[in-house]
Amino acid sequence: MPALRLILGDQLTTSISSLADYKKGDVVLIAEVKSEATYVKHHKQKILFLFSAMRHFAQDLTADAIEVKYIRYDDPDNSGSLGGEIDKALQQEKFEKVIVTECGEWRLSEEMNSWADRFQVDVEIREDKRFVCTLQEFAKWADGRKNLRMEFFYREMRRKTGLLMADGEPVSGKWNFDADNRKKLPKNYSLPVRPKISETSIVEEVRSVIEADFGDHFGNASSCLYAVTRDGALQELDWFIEEALPNFGDYQDAMASGEDFLHHSRLSAYLNAGLLTAMEVCQAAEEAWRDERAPLNAVEGFIRQIIGWREYVRGLYWLEMPDYAKSNYFKAERKLPAFYWSGETDMLCIREAVRNTHDNAYAHHIQRLMVTGNFALLAGIAPKEINEWYLIVYADAYEWVELPNTHGMAIYADGGLMASKPYAASGS
């Protein structure tokens, strides 16, 4: 009998493990459902990006002779949940089993683990092999360590991947060039000009859904700010490598009023949705260094964000959940201020970060960590309040990557599991 293969909205990768042994007769299920679009009120731009990318991905699979059952959000028979759509598919056709790649959020993982009993069918949950570090490898690395410092994990990932390595040692003899990456943006500096994203007819279709069903969500979707195809994401990667990466290192910690992106890549939304993979992005950056198109401090800093931070927070999330989300080291209890939504505050740095967030479903890491995050720490904002805000407002936000970065790094709610000290603390 054939298999029913479920692809989630952040698994838009043709090499995803749930598709690995696809055979004729199998059916791939992809569904835009209310339970995933509204468990928090995601930014309109995030929904526009994901629904559009999902529809394009389904088209690509169909073009490769893969049978796809696609459920649109505005389908009158849409059940509103992934479980409901699996149930419908199982009622309509006999399947031997359901195959899915492990998801990125604890709440959905708990639901998926119940599907075998609920549907009385074998449910095969496969490892997500798009990551460099398996969850088992991370647990082994973390075992017995009192503090889980990213720097030491990052070195293990460099050894495993061979990125920026030579004969078992880091090229140039240094692991980390962070000290070289803290320059201020010079006056009258010319930033690279980003190409405008080309919209597709699918984007326009999805925009009408957003206008009809997500009108009260944060942000806007009047223009599409993210590529919604694999080819488009690759073009964004190519532009970053050639135009922005050379000075990314020097100015990655800089801020400038009215400048939303600076030299940042904005590739995280594509990585986290699956349109790009971690290793291809890192290898492209490494190649730029080897070809002398980008300096080592820029390339190392960029690669560290991906095989260091990104892999590290995923491992920590799955190691520590669900209790991790409940920790509150400083017993912070204040509600999130209204200006996190409106931007109406005399604090210019907050105002600029919120404007960028509202307009683009994006803010670079200094705006997130040192501005909106550090204010929440200083003001004693309840972890649940600020964690949910980050999950709502950014196009690249999924709980596995958002929660540790916010909870552990920005507001120190985990009491130092990740960070050596709160960001509001002095060096002493």
Beta strands, then each sheet from edge to edge (+ up, - down):
strand 1: 3-6
strand 2: 27-31
strand 3: 68-71
strand 4: 97-101
strand 5: 122-126
strand 6: 165-166
strand 7: 169-170
sheet 1: 3+ 2+ 1+ 4+ 5+
sheet 2: 6+ 7-
end
